[in-house]
Amino acid sequence: MSLRIVSGQWRGRKLQAPAGDTTRPTADRTRETLFSMLASRLGSFEGLAVADLFAGSGALGLEALSRGAASCVFVEQDPPAIRALRANIANLHAQSQSDVRAGSVLTLGPAKAPLDLVLLDPPYHSGAGAVALDKLKRLGWIGSGTWISLETAADEEARVRGLEAETDRKVGKARLTLFRIPASPE
């Protein structure tokens, strides 16, 4: 599968996909749909603090950086995926904006501050996204202003305790769901 940055300063630049079949990179068309869904809600990616969880090649986080995000925490535990991720960051000279955490999303500690955008593309039908989001919410990674994108299989129901699905869209074999913490009643 050929991967490339869809938009922004690195538009058209190719990304290395991880060797093997343990990761399933998000297709360019799916990424384009996701970022258009996000852009219509965020307005701009300028200066955002982002996390790309279950990062694989890092395509989601690098797309956000290409569009102006200030920083991205990439979390991945598969060694071939980590090698591809580090190579992609180096090829784009994005080391100063990138924080690569080699390990499980569930090993993350408390956050210094909530992020603006959290992107998750866990293995389909694993439930790992909901488990990770529940923990990250408790650890302060997700705040009232955080937008969350969870990619699941098209036939998979995306539900996360304590988060409200703002919209979802099927794209090919994927379902993209955007979540927020529900606004508290005044």
C-alpha positions as CSV (number, residue, x, y, z in Angstrom):
1,M,0.0,0.0,0.0
2,S,1.3,3.4,-1.0
3,L,0.9,6.0,1.8
4,R,1.3,9.7,1.3
5,I,0.6,12.9,3.2
6,V,-2.7,14.3,1.9
7,S,-2.4,18.0,2.6
8,G,-0.3,20.8,4.2
9,Q,3.4,21.5,4.1
10,W,4.3,17.9,3.3
11,R,1.5,17.3,0.8
12,G,2.3,14.4,-1.5
13,R,5.3,13.2,0.4
14,K,5.5,9.4,0.6
15,L,5.4,7.5,3.9
16,Q,6.9,4.2,4.7
17,A,4.4,1.5,5.7
18,P,5.5,-1.0,8.4
19,A,6.7,-4.3,7.2
20,G,4.5,-7.3,7.9
21,D,0.8,-7.5,8.4
22,T,0.4,-6.6,12.1
23,T,-0.5,-3.0,11.3
24,R,-3.2,-1.8,8.9
25,P,-2.3,1.7,7.7
26,T,-5.2,4.1,7.3
27,A,-5.9,4.5,3.6
28,D,-5.3,8.0,2.0
29,R,-9.0,8.3,1.2
30,T,-10.0,7.5,4.8
31,R,-7.4,10.0,6.1
32,E,-8.7,12.7,3.7
33,T,-12.3,12.1,4.9
34,L,-11.2,12.2,8.6
35,F,-9.2,15.4,8.3
36,S,-12.0,17.1,6.4
37,M,-14.4,16.1,9.2
38,L,-12.0,17.5,11.7
39,A,-11.2,20.7,9.8
40,S,-14.9,21.6,9.6
41,R,-15.1,21.4,13.4
42,L,-11.6,22.7,14.4
43,G,-11.2,25.3,11.7
44,S,-7.5,25.0,11.7
45,F,-4.8,22.6,13.0
46,E,-2.4,25.5,13.8
47,G,-0.7,25.0,17.1
48,L,-2.6,22.0,18.2
49,A,-1.2,19.4,20.7
50,V,-2.0,16.0,19.1
51,A,-1.6,12.3,20.0
52,D,-1.5,9.4,17.4
53,L,-2.3,6.3,19.4
54,F,-1.8,2.8,17.9
55,A,0.3,5.0,15.5
56,G,1.7,2.4,13.1
57,S,3.4,4.4,10.3
58,G,2.4,7.6,12.0
59,A,0.3,8.7,9.0
60,L,-2.5,10.3,11.2
61,G,-0.2,12.3,13.4
62,L,2.1,13.3,10.6
63,E,-0.9,14.5,8.6
64,A,-1.9,16.7,11.6
65,L,1.7,18.1,11.8
66,S,1.7,18.7,8.1
67,R,-1.4,20.8,8.5
68,G,0.1,23.0,11.3
69,A,-0.2,21.1,14.6
70,A,2.5,22.1,17.0
71,S,3.3,18.7,18.4
72,C,2.4,15.0,18.3
73,V,2.9,12.1,20.8
74,F,3.1,8.9,18.8
75,V,2.4,5.7,20.7
76,E,3.1,2.3,19.1
77,Q,4.3,-1.1,20.4
78,D,5.0,-3.1,17.2
79,P,8.8,-3.0,16.5
80,P,8.5,-3.0,12.6
81,A,5.9,-0.2,12.9
82,I,8.1,1.8,15.3
83,R,11.0,1.6,12.8
84,A,8.7,2.8,10.0
85,L,7.3,5.6,12.2
86,R,10.8,6.8,13.2
87,A,11.9,6.7,9.5
88,N,8.9,8.7,8.4
89,I,9.5,11.3,11.2
90,A,13.2,11.6,10.1
91,N,12.3,11.8,6.4
92,L,10.0,14.8,7.1
93,H,12.5,16.4,9.6
94,A,9.7,16.4,12.2
95,Q,11.8,15.2,15.2
96,S,11.4,18.4,17.1
97,Q,7.6,18.2,17.0
98,S,7.4,14.4,17.6
99,D,7.5,12.4,20.8
100,V,7.6,8.7,20.1
101,R,6.6,6.4,22.9
102,A,7.5,2.8,22.2
103,G,5.0,0.7,24.2
104,S,1.3,0.1,24.8
105,V,-1.1,3.0,25.0
106,L,-2.1,1.6,28.4
107,T,1.4,2.2,29.8
108,L,1.0,6.0,29.4
109,G,1.2,7.9,32.7
110,P,-0.7,11.1,33.7
111,A,-0.7,13.9,31.1
112,K,0.8,17.4,31.8
113,A,-2.2,18.9,30.1
114,P,-5.2,17.7,28.0
115,L,-4.5,17.4,24.3
116,D,-6.4,19.2,21.6
117,L,-6.8,16.2,19.3
118,V,-6.5,12.4,20.0
119,L,-6.3,10.1,17.0
120,L,-6.8,6.3,17.5
121,D,-6.6,3.6,14.9
122,P,-6.5,0.4,17.1
123,P,-6.8,-3.2,15.7
124,Y,-10.4,-3.7,14.4
125,H,-12.9,-5.6,16.6
126,S,-10.4,-5.4,19.6
127,G,-12.2,-2.9,21.8
128,A,-8.8,-1.5,22.5
129,G,-9.8,2.1,21.5
130,A,-12.6,2.3,24.1
131,V,-10.3,0.8,26.8
132,A,-7.5,3.3,26.0
133,L,-9.8,6.3,25.9
134,D,-11.4,5.4,29.3
135,K,-7.9,5.3,30.8
136,L,-6.6,8.4,29.0
137,K,-9.7,10.4,30.2
138,R,-8.9,9.4,33.8
139,L,-5.2,10.4,33.4
140,G,-6.0,13.9,32.1
141,W,-5.0,13.4,28.4
142,I,-8.6,14.2,27.4
143,G,-10.3,17.4,28.5
144,S,-13.5,19.3,27.7
145,G,-11.9,20.9,24.6
146,T,-10.4,17.7,23.2
147,W,-11.6,16.2,19.9
148,I,-11.2,12.4,19.6
149,S,-11.2,10.3,16.4
150,L,-11.6,6.6,16.7
151,E,-11.3,4.4,13.6
152,T,-13.1,1.0,13.8
153,A,-14.3,-1.5,11.3
154,A,-17.3,-0.4,9.3
155,D,-19.5,-3.0,11.0
156,E,-18.2,-2.2,14.5
157,E,-20.1,-0.1,17.0
158,A,-18.0,2.7,18.5
159,R,-19.0,3.4,22.1
160,V,-16.9,4.9,24.8
161,R,-18.1,5.4,28.4
162,G,-18.2,9.1,29.3
163,L,-17.8,10.3,25.7
164,E,-20.4,11.5,23.3
165,A,-20.2,10.5,19.6
166,E,-20.6,13.8,17.7
167,T,-20.6,12.2,14.3
168,D,-19.6,9.1,12.4
169,R,-19.0,8.2,8.8
170,K,-18.3,4.9,7.0
171,V,-15.5,5.1,4.5
172,G,-14.7,1.8,2.7
173,K,-14.0,-0.9,5.4
174,A,-13.6,1.8,8.1
175,R,-15.9,3.7,10.4
176,L,-14.7,7.1,11.6
177,T,-16.3,8.4,14.8
178,L,-15.6,11.7,16.4
179,F,-16.1,12.0,20.2
180,R,-16.1,14.8,22.8
181,I,-16.7,14.9,26.5
182,P,-20.4,15.8,26.8
183,A,-21.0,19.5,27.8
184,S,-22.2,19.6,31.4
185,P,-25.7,21.1,31.8
186,E,-25.5,24.8,32.9
